[in-house]
């Protein structure tokens, strides 16, 4: 555990139990949210990679047209 986290916990211990619980709920919700975003991002990367590979294949097969101008 880092010194900063230790200091934070020390400060939280000084608060009333209700405030400690409120902070703990907030931190846990933030961690869960970050985990969800990380999982979504990781899944989207695989999808984007597959789409890019498909586009490159279609282009190499001559199945694409120039865009615009």
Secondary structure as GFF3:
##gff-version 3
##sequence-region A 1 69
A	DSSP	alpha_helix	3	13	.	.	.	ID=ss1
A	DSSP	alpha_helix	17	60	.	.	.	ID=ss2
###
